[in-house]
Amino acid sequence: MSDKTMATEKKDFTASSLATAAGVHYSHIARLCREGKLDCQKFGNYWLISHEVGAAWLAARKAKSQP
């Protein structure tokens, strides 16, 4: 894989990494995943959220918090 490809590759979020980006506890993200409110996949003990879904959720959360 070339350096250019690696630089443009988007990484998926874990519940923990998305929680850190949003400033919430990881259990909040895990609950959203369990309840089906966030499109996630469970792999072992980890919830994985696609980059697109996670970025959209973060943007919606940010827009919601602005007056």
mmJSON file of the N, C-alpha and C atoms, coordinates in Angstrom:
{"data_MODEL":{"atom_site":{
"group_PDB":["ATOM","ATOM","ATOM","ATOM","ATOM","ATOM","ATOM","ATOM","ATOM","ATOM","ATOM","ATOM","ATOM","ATOM","ATOM","ATOM","ATOM","ATOM","ATOM","ATOM","ATOM","ATOM","ATOM","ATOM","ATOM","ATOM","ATOM","ATOM","ATOM","ATOM","ATOM","ATOM","ATOM","ATOM","ATOM","ATOM","ATOM","ATOM","ATOM","ATOM","ATOM","ATOM","ATOM","ATOM","ATOM","ATOM","ATOM","ATOM","ATOM","ATOM","ATOM","ATOM","ATOM","ATOM","ATOM","ATOM","ATOM","ATOM","ATOM","ATOM","ATOM","ATOM","ATOM","ATOM","ATOM","ATOM","ATOM","ATOM","ATOM","ATOM","ATOM","ATOM","ATOM","ATOM","ATOM","ATOM","ATOM","ATOM","ATOM","ATOM","ATOM","ATOM","ATOM","ATOM","ATOM","ATOM","ATOM","ATOM","ATOM","ATOM","ATOM","ATOM","ATOM","ATOM","ATOM","ATOM","ATOM","ATOM","ATOM","ATOM","ATOM","ATOM","ATOM","ATOM","ATOM","ATOM","ATOM","ATOM","ATOM","ATOM","ATOM","ATOM","ATOM","ATOM","ATOM","ATOM","ATOM","ATOM","ATOM","ATOM","ATOM","ATOM","ATOM","ATOM","ATOM","ATOM","ATOM","ATOM","ATOM","ATOM","ATOM","ATOM","ATOM","ATOM","ATOM","ATOM","ATOM","ATOM","ATOM","ATOM","ATOM","ATOM","ATOM","ATOM","ATOM","ATOM","ATOM","ATOM","ATOM","ATOM","ATOM","ATOM","ATOM","ATOM","ATOM","ATOM","ATOM","ATOM","ATOM","ATOM","ATOM","ATOM","ATOM","ATOM","ATOM","ATOM","ATOM","ATOM","ATOM","ATOM","ATOM","ATOM","ATOM","ATOM","ATOM","ATOM","ATOM","ATOM","ATOM","ATOM","ATOM","ATOM","ATOM","ATOM","ATOM","ATOM","ATOM","ATOM","ATOM","ATOM","ATOM","ATOM","ATOM","ATOM","ATOM","ATOM","ATOM","ATOM","ATOM","ATOM","ATOM"],
"id":[1,2,3,4,5,6,7,8,9,10,11,12,13,14,15,16,17,18,19,20,21,22,23,24,25,26,27,28,29,30,31,32,33,34,35,36,37,38,39,40,41,42,43,44,45,46,47,48,49,50,51,52,53,54,55,56,57,58,59,60,61,62,63,64,65,66,67,68,69,70,71,72,73,74,75,76,77,78,79,80,81,82,83,84,85,86,87,88,89,90,91,92,93,94,95,96,97,98,99,100,101,102,103,104,105,106,107,108,109,110,111,112,113,114,115,116,117,118,119,120,121,122,123,124,125,126,127,128,129,130,131,132,133,134,135,136,137,138,139,140,141,142,143,144,145,146,147,148,149,150,151,152,153,154,155,156,157,158,159,160,161,162,163,164,165,166,167,168,169,170,171,172,173,174,175,176,177,178,179,180,181,182,183,184,185,186,187,188,189,190,191,192,193,194,195,196,197,198,199,200,201],
"type_symbol":["N","C","C","N","C","C","N","C","C","N","C","C","N","C","C","N","C","C","N","C","C","N","C","C","N","C","C","N","C","C","N","C","C","N","C","C","N","C","C","N","C","C","N","C","C","N","C","C","N","C","C","N","C","C","N","C","C","N","C","C","N","C","C","N","C","C","N","C","C","N","C","C","N","C","C","N","C","C","N","C","C","N","C","C","N","C","C","N","C","C","N","C","C","N","C","C","N","C","C","N","C","C","N","C","C","N","C","C","N","C","C","N","C","C","N","C","C","N","C","C","N","C","C","N","C","C","N","C","C","N","C","C","N","C","C","N","C","C","N","C","C","N","C","C","N","C","C","N","C","C","N","C","C","N","C","C","N","C","C","N","C","C","N","C","C","N","C","C","N","C","C","N","C","C","N","C","C","N","C","C","N","C","C","N","C","C","N","C","C","N","C","C","N","C","C","N","C","C","N","C","C"],
"label_atom_id":["N","CA","C","N","CA","C","N","CA","C","N","CA","C","N","CA","C","N","CA","C","N","CA","C","N","CA","C","N","CA","C","N","CA","C","N","CA","C","N","CA","C","N","CA","C","N","CA","C","N","CA","C","N","CA","C","N","CA","C","N","CA","C","N","CA","C","N","CA","C","N","CA","C","N","CA","C","N","CA","C","N","CA","C","N","CA","C","N","CA","C","N","CA","C","N","CA","C","N","CA","C","N","CA","C","N","CA","C","N","CA","C","N","CA","C","N","CA","C","N","CA","C","N","CA","C","N","CA","C","N","CA","C","N","CA","C","N","CA","C","N","CA","C","N","CA","C","N","CA","C","N","CA","C","N","CA","C","N","CA","C","N","CA","C","N","CA","C","N","CA","C","N","CA","C","N","CA","C","N","CA","C","N","CA","C","N","CA","C","N","CA","C","N","CA","C","N","CA","C","N","CA","C","N","CA","C","N","CA","C","N","CA","C","N","CA","C","N","CA","C","N","CA","C","N","CA","C","N","CA","C","N","CA","C"],
"label_alt_id":[null,null,null,null,null,null,null,null,null,null,null,null,null,null,null,null,null,null,null,null,null,null,null,null,null,null,null,null,null,null,null,null,null,null,null,null,null,null,null,null,null,null,null,null,null,null,null,null,null,null,null,null,null,null,null,null,null,null,null,null,null,null,null,null,null,null,null,null,null,null,null,null,null,null,null,null,null,null,null,null,null,null,null,null,null,null,null,null,null,null,null,null,null,null,null,null,null,null,null,null,null,null,null,null,null,null,null,null,null,null,null,null,null,null,null,null,null,null,null,null,null,null,null,null,null,null,null,null,null,null,null,null,null,null,null,null,null,null,null,null,null,null,null,null,null,null,null,null,null,null,null,null,null,null,null,null,null,null,null,null,null,null,null,null,null,null,null,null,null,null,null,null,null,null,null,null,null,null,null,null,null,null,null,null,null,null,null,null,null,null,null,null,null,null,null,null,null,null,null,null,null],
"label_comp_id":["MET","MET","MET","SER","SER","SER","ASP","ASP","ASP","LYS","LYS","LYS","THR","THR","THR","MET","MET","MET","ALA","ALA","ALA","THR","THR","THR","GLU","GLU","GLU","LYS","LYS","LYS","LYS","LYS","LYS","ASP","ASP","ASP","PHE","PHE","PHE","THR","THR","THR","ALA","ALA","ALA","SER","SER","SER","SER","SER","SER","LEU","LEU","LEU","ALA","ALA","ALA","THR","THR","THR","ALA","ALA","ALA","ALA","ALA","ALA","GLY","GLY","GLY","VAL","VAL","VAL","HIS","HIS","HIS","TYR","TYR","TYR","SER","SER","SER","HIS","HIS","HIS","ILE","ILE","ILE","ALA","ALA","ALA","ARG","ARG","ARG","LEU","LEU","LEU","CYS","CYS","CYS","ARG","ARG","ARG","GLU","GLU","GLU","GLY","GLY","GLY","LYS","LYS","LYS","LEU","LEU","LEU","ASP","ASP","ASP","CYS","CYS","CYS","GLN","GLN","GLN","LYS","LYS","LYS","PHE","PHE","PHE","GLY","GLY","GLY","ASN","ASN","ASN","TYR","TYR","TYR","TRP","TRP","TRP","LEU","LEU","LEU","ILE","ILE","ILE","SER","SER","SER","HIS","HIS","HIS","GLU","GLU","GLU","VAL","VAL","VAL","GLY","GLY","GLY","ALA","ALA","ALA","ALA","ALA","ALA","TRP","TRP","TRP","LEU","LEU","LEU","ALA","ALA","ALA","ALA","ALA","ALA","ARG","ARG","ARG","LYS","LYS","LYS","ALA","ALA","ALA","LYS","LYS","LYS","SER","SER","SER","GLN","GLN","GLN","PRO","PRO","PRO"],
"label_asym_id":["A","A","A","A","A","A","A","A","A","A","A","A","A","A","A","A","A","A","A","A","A","A","A","A","A","A","A","A","A","A","A","A","A","A","A","A","A","A","A","A","A","A","A","A","A","A","A","A","A","A","A","A","A","A","A","A","A","A","A","A","A","A","A","A","A","A","A","A","A","A","A","A","A","A","A","A","A","A","A","A","A","A","A","A","A","A","A","A","A","A","A","A","A","A","A","A","A","A","A","A","A","A","A","A","A","A","A","A","A","A","A","A","A","A","A","A","A","A","A","A","A","A","A","A","A","A","A","A","A","A","A","A","A","A","A","A","A","A","A","A","A","A","A","A","A","A","A","A","A","A","A","A","A","A","A","A","A","A","A","A","A","A","A","A","A","A","A","A","A","A","A","A","A","A","A","A","A","A","A","A","A","A","A","A","A","A","A","A","A","A","A","A","A","A","A","A","A","A","A","A","A"],
"label_entity_id":["1","1","1","1","1","1","1","1","1","1","1","1","1","1","1","1","1","1","1","1","1","1","1","1","1","1","1","1","1","1","1","1","1","1","1","1","1","1","1","1","1","1","1","1","1","1","1","1","1","1","1","1","1","1","1","1","1","1","1","1","1","1","1","1","1","1","1","1","1","1","1","1","1","1","1","1","1","1","1","1","1","1","1","1","1","1","1","1","1","1","1","1","1","1","1","1","1","1","1","1","1","1","1","1","1","1","1","1","1","1","1","1","1","1","1","1","1","1","1","1","1","1","1","1","1","1","1","1","1","1","1","1","1","1","1","1","1","1","1","1","1","1","1","1","1","1","1","1","1","1","1","1","1","1","1","1","1","1","1","1","1","1","1","1","1","1","1","1","1","1","1","1","1","1","1","1","1","1","1","1","1","1","1","1","1","1","1","1","1","1","1","1","1","1","1","1","1","1","1","1","1"],
"label_seq_id":[1,1,1,2,2,2,3,3,3,4,4,4,5,5,5,6,6,6,7,7,7,8,8,8,9,9,9,10,10,10,11,11,11,12,12,12,13,13,13,14,14,14,15,15,15,16,16,16,17,17,17,18,18,18,19,19,19,20,20,20,21,21,21,22,22,22,23,23,23,24,24,24,25,25,25,26,26,26,27,27,27,28,28,28,29,29,29,30,30,30,31,31,31,32,32,32,33,33,33,34,34,34,35,35,35,36,36,36,37,37,37,38,38,38,39,39,39,40,40,40,41,41,41,42,42,42,43,43,43,44,44,44,45,45,45,46,46,46,47,47,47,48,48,48,49,49,49,50,50,50,51,51,51,52,52,52,53,53,53,54,54,54,55,55,55,56,56,56,57,57,57,58,58,58,59,59,59,60,60,60,61,61,61,62,62,62,63,63,63,64,64,64,65,65,65,66,66,66,67,67,67],
"pdbx_PDB_ins_code":[null,null,null,null,null,null,null,null,null,null,null,null,null,null,null,null,null,null,null,null,null,null,null,null,null,null,null,null,null,null,null,null,null,null,null,null,null,null,null,null,null,null,null,null,null,null,null,null,null,null,null,null,null,null,null,null,null,null,null,null,null,null,null,null,null,null,null,null,null,null,null,null,null,null,null,null,null,null,null,null,null,null,null,null,null,null,null,null,null,null,null,null,null,null,null,null,null,null,null,null,null,null,null,null,null,null,null,null,null,null,null,null,null,null,null,null,null,null,null,null,null,null,null,null,null,null,null,null,null,null,null,null,null,null,null,null,null,null,null,null,null,null,null,null,null,null,null,null,null,null,null,null,null,null,null,null,null,null,null,null,null,null,null,null,null,null,null,null,null,null,null,null,null,null,null,null,null,null,null,null,null,null,null,null,null,null,null,null,null,null,null,null,null,null,null,null,null,null,null,null,null],
"Cartn_x":[0.846,0.0,0.888,0.595,1.429,1.124,2.032,1.844,0.604,0.345,-0.817,-2.113,-2.174,-3.36,-3.562,-2.495,-2.602,-3.075,-2.665,-3.028,-4.507,-5.079,-6.481,-7.414,-6.864,-7.679,-8.339,-9.643,-10.378,-10.551,-10.279,-10.357,-11.742,-12.171,-13.42,-13.225,-14.32,-14.291,-14.597,-14.02,-14.504,-15.42,-16.182,-17.045,-16.188,-15.027,-14.138,-13.588,-13.151,-12.579,-13.644,-14.858,-15.943,-16.354,-16.379,-16.712,-15.687,-14.43,-13.378,-13.55,-13.848,-14.04,-15.251,-16.284,-17.515,-17.496,-16.542,-16.472,-17.515,-17.851,-18.797,-18.138,-18.777,-18.254,-18.522,-17.611,-17.765,-19.036,-19.526,-20.735,-21.958,-21.923,-23.008,-23.059,-21.902,-21.835,-22.234,-21.759,-22.105,-23.618,-24.243,-25.691,-26.415,-25.957,-26.556,-26.44,-25.321,-25.125,-26.073,-26.136,-27.017,-28.474,-28.889,-30.281,-30.59,-29.571,-29.777,-29.924,-29.564,-29.666,-28.451,-27.419,-26.203,-25.837,-25.554,-25.263,-23.86,-23.79,-22.517,-22.477,-21.281,-21.097,-20.27,-20.619,-19.882,-18.879,-17.631,-16.565,-15.928,-16.254,-15.743,-16.303,-15.416,-15.832,-15.87,-15.696,-15.6,-16.774,-17.263,-18.234,-17.456,-17.694,-17.051,-18.102,-17.77,-18.651,-17.884,-18.51,-17.817,-17.479,-16.468,-16.038,-17.177,-17.911,-18.999,-20.097,-20.501,-21.554,-21.089,-19.865,-19.329,-19.186,-18.682,-18.514,-19.873,-20.867,-22.206,-22.822,-22.629,-23.155,-22.489,-21.176,-20.464,-20.957,-21.154,-21.621,-23.034,-23.903,-25.265,-25.258,-24.39,-24.286,-23.796,-22.82,-22.276,-23.339,-24.085,-25.123,-26.239,-26.548,-27.605,-27.225,-25.938,-25.499,-25.311,-25.276,-25.117,-26.486,-26.545,-27.832,-28.393],
"Cartn_y":[-1.182,0.0,1.24,2.168,3.355,4.345,5.305,6.332,7.166,7.435,8.237,7.521,6.225,5.438,5.418,5.25,5.2,6.533,7.621,8.941,9.238,8.684,8.954,7.889,6.806,5.735,6.215,5.986,6.408,5.223,5.426,4.363,4.308,3.1,2.924,3.321,3.636,3.972,2.734,2.667,1.751,2.579,1.922,2.668,3.613,3.157,3.972,5.181,4.979,6.101,7.125,6.664,7.591,8.36,7.673,8.334,9.414,9.124,10.1,11.319,11.083,12.187,13.04,12.403,13.122,13.68,13.233,13.703,13.04,11.781,11.03,9.724,9.009,7.734,6.66,5.699,4.678,3.854,3.731,2.945,3.603,4.92,5.619,5.172,5.094,4.652,3.184,2.356,0.93,0.75,1.56,1.485,1.847,2.919,3.297,2.157,1.464,0.322,-0.824,-1.171,-2.26,-1.979,-0.72,-0.343,-0.121,-0.209,-0.043,1.407,2.345,3.764,4.256,3.439,3.74,2.46,2.561,1.386,0.874,-0.231,-0.784,-2.284,-2.839,-4.279,-4.676,-5.798,-6.275,-7.338,-7.156,-8.112,-8.446,-9.609,-9.976,-9.032,-8.353,-7.396,-5.966,-5.767,-4.425,-4.102,-2.883,-2.358,-1.57,-1.837,-1.099,-0.288,0.96,1.894,2.385,2.341,2.802,4.287,4.694,6.091,7.022,6.645,7.489,7.657,6.558,6.609,7.412,7.16,7.87,9.361,9.723,11.138,11.835,11.145,11.73,11.92,10.948,11.048,12.204,12.34,13.446,14.797,14.913,16.158,16.49,15.49,15.722,16.127,15.514,15.843,17.285,17.668,19.023,20.043,19.764,20.676,20.816,19.708,19.706,20.556,20.568,21.29,22.794,23.214,24.634,25.326,26.542,27.244,27.648],
"Cartn_z":[0.0,0.0,0.0,-0.872,-0.984,0.135,0.323,1.35,1.062,-0.216,-0.59,-0.214,-0.449,-0.104,1.405,2.157,3.61,4.167,3.559,4.065,3.836,2.769,2.472,3.034,3.569,4.127,5.419,5.526,6.705,7.633,8.89,9.884,10.498,10.828,11.54,13.003,13.657,15.07,15.903,17.097,18.122,19.006,19.87,20.786,21.63,22.027,22.854,22.103,20.858,20.113,19.726,19.412,19.098,20.35,21.481,22.75,23.086,22.887,23.142,22.242,20.973,20.03,20.404,20.986,21.33,22.748,23.555,24.944,25.839,25.533,26.353,26.799,27.717,28.189,27.142,27.018,25.987,26.175,27.405,27.639,26.981,26.806,26.114,24.651,24.012,22.618,22.52,23.44,23.436,23.597,24.432,24.612,23.317,22.643,21.368,20.356,20.372,19.472,19.836,21.113,21.552,21.223,21.364,21.129,19.649,18.789,17.364,16.925,17.789,17.458,16.689,16.65,15.909,15.162,13.885,13.071,13.4,14.124,14.599,14.346,14.44,14.39,15.593,16.197,17.355,16.914,17.281,17.026,18.361,18.893,20.212,21.256,21.959,22.98,22.469,21.181,20.616,19.706,19.812,18.871,17.833,16.555,15.476,14.735,14.484,13.796,12.574,11.401,10.194,10.329,9.592,9.65,9.237,8.208,7.706,8.755,9.387,10.402,11.615,12.064,13.221,12.97,11.794,11.461,11.365,10.787,10.68,12.067,12.957,14.318,15.067,14.911,15.556,15.033,13.727,13.131,13.624,13.698,14.173,15.641,16.423,17.852,18.021,17.205,17.279,16.867,15.798,15.324,16.35,17.025,18.036,19.254,19.589,20.777,20.546,19.272,18.978,19.01,19.561,19.643,18.3],
"occupancy":[1.0,1.0,1.0,1.0,1.0,1.0,1.0,1.0,1.0,1.0,1.0,1.0,1.0,1.0,1.0,1.0,1.0,1.0,1.0,1.0,1.0,1.0,1.0,1.0,1.0,1.0,1.0,1.0,1.0,1.0,1.0,1.0,1.0,1.0,1.0,1.0,1.0,1.0,1.0,1.0,1.0,1.0,1.0,1.0,1.0,1.0,1.0,1.0,1.0,1.0,1.0,1.0,1.0,1.0,1.0,1.0,1.0,1.0,1.0,1.0,1.0,1.0,1.0,1.0,1.0,1.0,1.0,1.0,1.0,1.0,1.0,1.0,1.0,1.0,1.0,1.0,1.0,1.0,1.0,1.0,1.0,1.0,1.0,1.0,1.0,1.0,1.0,1.0,1.0,1.0,1.0,1.0,1.0,1.0,1.0,1.0,1.0,1.0,1.0,1.0,1.0,1.0,1.0,1.0,1.0,1.0,1.0,1.0,1.0,1.0,1.0,1.0,1.0,1.0,1.0,1.0,1.0,1.0,1.0,1.0,1.0,1.0,1.0,1.0,1.0,1.0,1.0,1.0,1.0,1.0,1.0,1.0,1.0,1.0,1.0,1.0,1.0,1.0,1.0,1.0,1.0,1.0,1.0,1.0,1.0,1.0,1.0,1.0,1.0,1.0,1.0,1.0,1.0,1.0,1.0,1.0,1.0,1.0,1.0,1.0,1.0,1.0,1.0,1.0,1.0,1.0,1.0,1.0,1.0,1.0,1.0,1.0,1.0,1.0,1.0,1.0,1.0,1.0,1.0,1.0,1.0,1.0,1.0,1.0,1.0,1.0,1.0,1.0,1.0,1.0,1.0,1.0,1.0,1.0,1.0,1.0,1.0,1.0,1.0,1.0,1.0],
"B_iso_or_equiv":[0.0,0.0,0.0,0.0,0.0,0.0,0.0,0.0,0.0,0.0,0.0,0.0,0.0,0.0,0.0,0.0,0.0,0.0,0.0,0.0,0.0,0.0,0.0,0.0,0.0,0.0,0.0,0.0,0.0,0.0,0.0,0.0,0.0,0.0,0.0,0.0,0.0,0.0,0.0,0.0,0.0,0.0,0.0,0.0,0.0,0.0,0.0,0.0,0.0,0.0,0.0,0.0,0.0,0.0,0.0,0.0,0.0,0.0,0.0,0.0,0.0,0.0,0.0,0.0,0.0,0.0,0.0,0.0,0.0,0.0,0.0,0.0,0.0,0.0,0.0,0.0,0.0,0.0,0.0,0.0,0.0,0.0,0.0,0.0,0.0,0.0,0.0,0.0,0.0,0.0,0.0,0.0,0.0,0.0,0.0,0.0,0.0,0.0,0.0,0.0,0.0,0.0,0.0,0.0,0.0,0.0,0.0,0.0,0.0,0.0,0.0,0.0,0.0,0.0,0.0,0.0,0.0,0.0,0.0,0.0,0.0,0.0,0.0,0.0,0.0,0.0,0.0,0.0,0.0,0.0,0.0,0.0,0.0,0.0,0.0,0.0,0.0,0.0,0.0,0.0,0.0,0.0,0.0,0.0,0.0,0.0,0.0,0.0,0.0,0.0,0.0,0.0,0.0,0.0,0.0,0.0,0.0,0.0,0.0,0.0,0.0,0.0,0.0,0.0,0.0,0.0,0.0,0.0,0.0,0.0,0.0,0.0,0.0,0.0,0.0,0.0,0.0,0.0,0.0,0.0,0.0,0.0,0.0,0.0,0.0,0.0,0.0,0.0,0.0,0.0,0.0,0.0,0.0,0.0,0.0,0.0,0.0,0.0,0.0,0.0,0.0],
"pdbx_formal_charge":[null,null,null,null,null,null,null,null,null,null,null,null,null,null,null,null,null,null,null,null,null,null,null,null,null,null,null,null,null,null,null,null,null,null,null,null,null,null,null,null,null,null,null,null,null,null,null,null,null,null,null,null,null,null,null,null,null,null,null,null,null,null,null,null,null,null,null,null,null,null,null,null,null,null,null,null,null,null,null,null,null,null,null,null,null,null,null,null,null,null,null,null,null,null,null,null,null,null,null,null,null,null,null,null,null,null,null,null,null,null,null,null,null,null,null,null,null,null,null,null,null,null,null,null,null,null,null,null,null,null,null,null,null,null,null,null,null,null,null,null,null,null,null,null,null,null,null,null,null,null,null,null,null,null,null,null,null,null,null,null,null,null,null,null,null,null,null,null,null,null,null,null,null,null,null,null,null,null,null,null,null,null,null,null,null,null,null,null,null,null,null,null,null,null,null,null,null,null,null,null,null],
"auth_seq_id":[1,1,1,2,2,2,3,3,3,4,4,4,5,5,5,6,6,6,7,7,7,8,8,8,9,9,9,10,10,10,11,11,11,12,12,12,13,13,13,14,14,14,15,15,15,16,16,16,17,17,17,18,18,18,19,19,19,20,20,20,21,21,21,22,22,22,23,23,23,24,24,24,25,25,25,26,26,26,27,27,27,28,28,28,29,29,29,30,30,30,31,31,31,32,32,32,33,33,33,34,34,34,35,35,35,36,36,36,37,37,37,38,38,38,39,39,39,40,40,40,41,41,41,42,42,42,43,43,43,44,44,44,45,45,45,46,46,46,47,47,47,48,48,48,49,49,49,50,50,50,51,51,51,52,52,52,53,53,53,54,54,54,55,55,55,56,56,56,57,57,57,58,58,58,59,59,59,60,60,60,61,61,61,62,62,62,63,63,63,64,64,64,65,65,65,66,66,66,67,67,67],
"auth_comp_id":["MET","MET","MET","SER","SER","SER","ASP","ASP","ASP","LYS","LYS","LYS","THR","THR","THR","MET","MET","MET","ALA","ALA","ALA","THR","THR","THR","GLU","GLU","GLU","LYS","LYS","LYS","LYS","LYS","LYS","ASP","ASP","ASP","PHE","PHE","PHE","THR","THR","THR","ALA","ALA","ALA","SER","SER","SER","SER","SER","SER","LEU","LEU","LEU","ALA","ALA","ALA","THR","THR","THR","ALA","ALA","ALA","ALA","ALA","ALA","GLY","GLY","GLY","VAL","VAL","VAL","HIS","HIS","HIS","TYR","TYR","TYR","SER","SER","SER","HIS","HIS","HIS","ILE","ILE","ILE","ALA","ALA","ALA","ARG","ARG","ARG","LEU","LEU","LEU","CYS","CYS","CYS","ARG","ARG","ARG","GLU","GLU","GLU","GLY","GLY","GLY","LYS","LYS","LYS","LEU","LEU","LEU","ASP","ASP","ASP","CYS","CYS","CYS","GLN","GLN","GLN","LYS","LYS","LYS","PHE","PHE","PHE","GLY","GLY","GLY","ASN","ASN","ASN","TYR","TYR","TYR","TRP","TRP","TRP","LEU","LEU","LEU","ILE","ILE","ILE","SER","SER","SER","HIS","HIS","HIS","GLU","GLU","GLU","VAL","VAL","VAL","GLY","GLY","GLY","ALA","ALA","ALA","ALA","ALA","ALA","TRP","TRP","TRP","LEU","LEU","LEU","ALA","ALA","ALA","ALA","ALA","ALA","ARG","ARG","ARG","LYS","LYS","LYS","ALA","ALA","ALA","LYS","LYS","LYS","SER","SER","SER","GLN","GLN","GLN","PRO","PRO","PRO"],
"auth_asym_id":["A","A","A","A","A","A","A","A","A","A","A","A","A","A","A","A","A","A","A","A","A","A","A","A","A","A","A","A","A","A","A","A","A","A","A","A","A","A","A","A","A","A","A","A","A","A","A","A","A","A","A","A","A","A","A","A","A","A","A","A","A","A","A","A","A","A","A","A","A","A","A","A","A","A","A","A","A","A","A","A","A","A","A","A","A","A","A","A","A","A","A","A","A","A","A","A","A","A","A","A","A","A","A","A","A","A","A","A","A","A","A","A","A","A","A","A","A","A","A","A","A","A","A","A","A","A","A","A","A","A","A","A","A","A","A","A","A","A","A","A","A","A","A","A","A","A","A","A","A","A","A","A","A","A","A","A","A","A","A","A","A","A","A","A","A","A","A","A","A","A","A","A","A","A","A","A","A","A","A","A","A","A","A","A","A","A","A","A","A","A","A","A","A","A","A","A","A","A","A","A","A"],
"auth_atom_id":["N","CA","C","N","CA","C","N","CA","C","N","CA","C","N","CA","C","N","CA","C","N","CA","C","N","CA","C","N","CA","C","N","CA","C","N","CA","C","N","CA","C","N","CA","C","N","CA","C","N","CA","C","N","CA","C","N","CA","C","N","CA","C","N","CA","C","N","CA","C","N","CA","C","N","CA","C","N","CA","C","N","CA","C","N","CA","C","N","CA","C","N","CA","C","N","CA","C","N","CA","C","N","CA","C","N","CA","C","N","CA","C","N","CA","C","N","CA","C","N","CA","C","N","CA","C","N","CA","C","N","CA","C","N","CA","C","N","CA","C","N","CA","C","N","CA","C","N","CA","C","N","CA","C","N","CA","C","N","CA","C","N","CA","C","N","CA","C","N","CA","C","N","CA","C","N","CA","C","N","CA","C","N","CA","C","N","CA","C","N","CA","C","N","CA","C","N","CA","C","N","CA","C","N","CA","C","N","CA","C","N","CA","C","N","CA","C","N","CA","C","N","CA","C","N","CA","C","N","CA","C","N","CA","C"],
"pdbx_PDB_model_num":[1,1,1,1,1,1,1,1,1,1,1,1,1,1,1,1,1,1,1,1,1,1,1,1,1,1,1,1,1,1,1,1,1,1,1,1,1,1,1,1,1,1,1,1,1,1,1,1,1,1,1,1,1,1,1,1,1,1,1,1,1,1,1,1,1,1,1,1,1,1,1,1,1,1,1,1,1,1,1,1,1,1,1,1,1,1,1,1,1,1,1,1,1,1,1,1,1,1,1,1,1,1,1,1,1,1,1,1,1,1,1,1,1,1,1,1,1,1,1,1,1,1,1,1,1,1,1,1,1,1,1,1,1,1,1,1,1,1,1,1,1,1,1,1,1,1,1,1,1,1,1,1,1,1,1,1,1,1,1,1,1,1,1,1,1,1,1,1,1,1,1,1,1,1,1,1,1,1,1,1,1,1,1,1,1,1,1,1,1,1,1,1,1,1,1,1,1,1,1,1,1]
}}}
